[in-house]
């Protein structure tokens, strides 16, 4: 019985340790309306998302944001624009894939996206750390 309890404790401890090592895919978000959200505080210490802008481009809404590294090492990141209509519904969100970028130490990079149709009135830009499988 004592060995069974020890085995269960060992398996539980290993499960907790491995779960602690799992990559966090949460990141940070900023919107063209001035809202922001931090889903991963550690990541938010490494990357900032600022200077969100929007303008009309050929009848569609174009958005941009500045991703800035706050660390001296390289970062592999992914970002995604999500577009919303006047009723606050996401527009074609499932069809939009994450785009990858690599920032070198303290580098800044402007990313730009174009709404999929003319119904977009605002956007959210989400950035997260990229992990290899």
C-alpha positions, -999 to 999 in steps of 0.1 A, spaced: 0 0 0 29 23 9 44 17 -25 12 25 -43 8 58 -25 45 66 -34 39 57 -70 7 79 -72 26 108 -56 54 104 -80 31 104 -111 12 133 -97 44 153 -91 57 146 -126 24 156 -141 25 189 -123 61 195 -132 55 187 -169 24 209 -170 46 238 -156 69 234 -186 42 235 -212 45 265 -235 21 294 -229 4 305 -261 -13 334 -244 0 368 -253 -10 405 -255 -38 423 -274 -44 459 -284 -73 473 -304 -78 502 -327 -103 516 -301 -76 519 -274 -84 487 -255 -56 464 -244 -54 430 -226 -25 411 -211 -31 373 -210 6 365 -202 23 389 -179 58 373 -184 54 378 -222 42 414 -216 75 421 -200 93 410 -232 71 426 -258 50 458 -262 23 466 -287 18 503 -294 10 529 -321 -21 512 -334 -34 531 -364 -63 527 -389 -70 542 -423 -91 535 -453 -72 518 -482 -91 511 -514 -125 509 -497 -112 486 -469 -99 493 -434 -61 490 -430 -46 486 -396 -11 488 -383 7 483 -349 42 485 -336 56 454 -320 87 461 -298 111 438 -281 120 448 -246 148 421 -243 183 418 -257 178 383 -272 159 372 -303 122 365 -301 101 344 -324 66 358 -324 32 353 -341 6 380 -347 -30 381 -359 -54 408 -369 -91 402 -360 -116 425 -377 -150 435 -364 -181 450 -380 -203 478 -366 -223 452 -346 -191 440 -330 -191 406 -347 -158 391 -359 -154 391 -396 -140 359 -412 -119 352 -381 -116 314 -386 -99 319 -420 -71 341 -408 -39 325 -399 -11 336 -376 18 353 -392 53 347 -379 80 373 -373 115 373 -357 126 403 -336 162 407 -327 172 422 -294 153 455 -288 141 456 -324 108 472 -333 86 461 -363 55 476 -377 30 450 -389 1 459 -412 -32 441 -420 -60 447 -444 -97 440 -435 -112 411 -455 -142 433 -466 -157 468 -463 -178 460 -433 -148 462 -409 -149 493 -386 -123 482 -360 -96 456 -353 -77 438 -326 -40 429 -329 -29 399 -309 8 389 -304 21 357 -288 54 338 -286 58 312 -313 67 277 -302 80 248 -324 62 215 -321 
